[in-house]
Amino acid sequence: MRDEIATAVFFITRLVKKHEKLSAQQIEAFALKLMTILFEKYRGHWHPDCPSKGQAFRCIRINNNENKDPILERACSESNVNFFHLGLPKELTVWVDPFEVCCRYGEKKHPFTIASFRGRWENWELAQHISYAVNRATADCSSGTSSDEESCGREPQVIPKVHNPKSIYQVVENFKQSFQPWLCLPRRKHLADGRGGLLGTAYHPVPKNPKWCKPAGRRVDRYHWINTQLYSGQAAPTSWETASQKQTYLQLGDEEVQDGETI
């Protein structure tokens, strides 16, 4: 109930401030009295399990038949404020229900939601929605026109932009835009498998099942014998002193191949 009443009071005081007939102190005094009165009146008529129950009792309404709402009139009386200096539209209805605050300006208009508390709201989002509702209620229909007159134009469809660079709305929006490029990056999986990562192509991981190449060894071939003395660090002689030494050297190679000692 606290959030819904605070939203309704903030919405009405924004309408009053837009009329520019009251000072900041008068608006603050009126808002405090209005909030106190709404808490006292709605305390026994608040049903979260059935929000529509008691809806007519919680309605704040101004129209041609009743140009002064009793709640608003009492708040003005207790805060020493002239009711007509509020500058509210001649036809305005505000429903303060559990989880939702709605508004309708003009008896022939469609109601719209000022704020819904069924989900989680940030403070700046709530303030932006209330500002949009205020502009929607006052943009086309001034406080001196009613739904019977033809001076009402089409309704604004977009939320007005804030041109103040220090505004919290633009600060939050710029903060979101600065992180947008990072949020657009897809999430990479299987970093340990080498399928992608922050290092990109500079990272070359070891494959899962590598095919290791066998080191080159000595071939077993009758026609290609390997001199074991070369592997043991003893090089073959470049010249033969006698023919018998050459024949002995060649016979040693043939015996190694036949015995299978070479790999």
N, C-alpha and C positions, 0 to 999 in steps of 0.2 A: 504493500500500500504506500510505503514511503516513496518509492521511485515513481510510481504513477502520479501521486499528488504533486511531487516536485516537478515532474514534467509538465503537468497541466498549469501549474503556477508560473513556471518559466515561460511557457508558450503565451499565456495571457499578458504577462509583464513585457514580453517582447513586442506584442501588439501595442501596448500602452506606450512603450518607449518610442516606437515608430511614429506615433502621433505627435510627439514632441510638445506636449502640453504640460507635463509634470516634470519636476526636478528629479534628480537621482535619489535624493533623500525621500521624497514623496513616493516614488516608485518602490523603494526598498521597504518603507513602512507599510505600503499597501500589500506588497508580496508577503510580508511576515504575517499580517493579519489574515490574509486569504488562506495561507497554508494552515494556520492554527484553526480556522473555522472549518476547513475541509477535513482535517483530522478528527475534530469533534463530531462532525456530522456523519462521516463515513465509518466510524469505528464499529458500530453495530450493524452496518449494512455492507459488509465486505465478505464475499463468498468466493474464494479461489477455486473451490470445487465446481461451482456453477457461476461463471463470470457474468452471464446475462441476468442473473437474479438481482433485482434492485437497480437495474440500469437506469430506469426513469428517475429514480430518487437521486442518483448520482449525476444527473445531467445538469449542465450549466447552459442556460438557453436565453437568448435575446432575439425577439422578433417584433413584428409590427403590433401584435396583440399585447405583448408584455415587453416593454422597452427597457425594463430593469430586472435583472435577475436578483432574487432575494439574497443569495450568497454574496454576489459582487457588491450589491448595495450595502450589505452589512459590513463588508470589509472596507468599503469607502467611508462609511460612517465612523468606524472605529479608528481609522487612520487619518481622519480629517481631510479627505480628498473628495473633490467634486466628481460625482459619477460620470457626468458628461465630458469631463476632461480626460477620461480614459481613452476616448476616441475609438471605441470598439465598433466593429461593423454593426449595422442595424439588424442584421440577421446572422446570428452566430450560434452554433451548438457545439458543445464540447462534452464528450462522454468519457468519464474516468472509470474504467473497469479494471478488474484484475488482469494483469499481464498486457494491457493494451490501453492506449489513449487515442481517441479518434476525434475528428473535427469535421464540421460541415459549415461552410459559409454560404448563406442563401438557402431558403427553404426548398428550392427546387434543384439544388445542386446535389451531387453525390458525395457522401462522406469519404474521407480518406484517413489513413492512419498516420498519426504524428510519431508514435513510437510503440514498438512491440517488445515486451520483455520476456518472450518465450525462449530467446537465445541470449548469448553473451554479447553485450555491447561495450564498446570503448567510449570514453567520455567525449572524445572529439566526434565520433560518429553520431552519438545522440544529439550533441549540439548542432551538428550539421543538418540532421533531419528536422529538428525543431526550427532552425532558421529557414529551411525550405518550406515548412508548413506556414510560417509567418508570412513569407513572401507570397506564397500561394493564396493566402487569405486576404492579402491587401494589395496585390499587384494590379488586378483588373477591376476590383470593386472597392471603391473608396468607402469611408465610414458613413457617407451620406447617401448612398445608393442602396436599393433593395433588389430582390430578385424579380420584382414586377417591372423594373425599368430595363431598358434595352442598352444601357451603357456598359454592360459587362462584356468583355471580349473573351477570347479563348484563354484557356488556362496555361500557365507556363509548364513546360514538359521537362526542363532540365534544372538541375541545382545551380544556382548562380555561382559564378566564380568569385573567389576572394582575391582582390588585387593588392592587399597588404602583404608585403614580403615577409613581415614578422609574424604573420598569422600562424596559428598552430596547425591549421588545415594544410597550408602550403608547406610548412616544415615537414609534416608527416608524409605528405605526398612526395616531396623531394627525397626524403629518406627512403621511401619505398622504391623510387626510380633508381637510386644509386645502387641498390642491391638486385635490381631486376636482371641485369646480365648474368649474375651469378646464379640466380634461381632458374634461369633458362637452360643451364648446362645439364644434360642428362646424367643421371647417376650411373657410374661405371661399376660393373660387377666383375668378379673373378680376377682381382688385381694380382693375386698370387700366381695365377695361371699364365700371366703374361698376355692377356687379351686386351689390355688397355689400362691406362692409368694417367696420373697427372704428368708423368714424365714423357708421355707420348712415344715417339719413335726413338728417343734417346735411350730408352730402357730396353734391353734385350735379355729377357729371362731365359733360364735353362728350360728346354722343352721337357714335357712329362716323360716320354719314352724315347730317349735319344738312341740312335743307332750308332753305336761306337764302331769305329773302323779298327780292324785288327792291325797291329803293327807289322810292318813288312819283315818277313823272316827268310830263312834259307829254304829255297824250293827243293823238293825231292824230285829230281829228274835225272835220268841216266845220261842225258845229253848235256846237262848243265850242272857240273860239279862245282862245289864251293870249297875253296881252300880254307880249312879251319885255322890255319896259321894267321890268315888275314884278320879273323875275328879275335884271335888271341893277342893281336898286336904285333905279330911277326910278319913282315912283308916278304913276298917271294923275291928270289934273287933276279936281278935284271939281266944277268949273263951267266951262262953255265960254263964251268971250268972244263968239265969232261962230259962226254955223251952219256956216261953211266949215271951221273948225278941227275941229268934231265930225265932219264928213263925212270929212275927211282922216284922222283917227284910226281911224275904222271901216274905211276902205279899206286902210290899212296891215295891219290884222289879217287881212283876207281874202286879201291877197297872200301872206302868210307861210304860210297854210294851203295855198294852191294850189301854191306852190313846194316844199312839203315840208320847209321849214327847221325847223319845230317837231318835237319828239320826241313 
